[in-house]
């Protein structure tokens, strides 16, 4: 089925059943298509909503909307790894709760506008400081996240992609790097405790893509 996204939103897990009820009330009776990575809601007036599943694939025999919504919103235990050059934040979430965490700050020199040898010296120093920061982030993940590995449903990441790749390349984190990572890398301005707690909320929220062909804008 062709699907042209006209609007994107994200709905907190506990509000998703109400969102589906309002979508149905606005657009009419639903025909539901159950895909491994999404629920496709086709309303009577032609409006389409794709509820994206960021967790384990939906079972092939799924045929009940309420059960499928429970699958998308079930409280899970998952790891978090946020990496920036200046800081890292790691943690364990159980449902909406952050039950373990560690925040580490790093000093990485700012870029310099100087040229010649001075610029090269600063660049080498900055590169070494970044490597040291990533080693610390790997140590934090090893000590805080890895012990919970058997019970983790996924690893949610955020921040600097290159930094994340370097951290997860640490041989001690090989098993952690193999965890499912279906969530997009979260854009985080800094790795702080408040940002880590917000990452839990973002990870549990359900992304929705809409193609509203019926009356009025999509429901909030």
ABEGO torsion letter per residue (X at the ends): XBBBBABBBBBBAAAAAAAAAAAAAAAEBBBBBBBAABBBBBBAAGBBBBBBBABBBBBAABABAAAAAAAAABBBBBBBBBBBAABBBBBBBBEABBABBBBBBBBBBBBBABBEAAAAAAAAAAAAAAAAAAAAAAAAAAAAAAAAAAABABBBBBEBAAAAAAAAABAAAAAAAABBBABBBBBBABBBAAAAAAAAAAAABBBBBBBBABBEBBBX
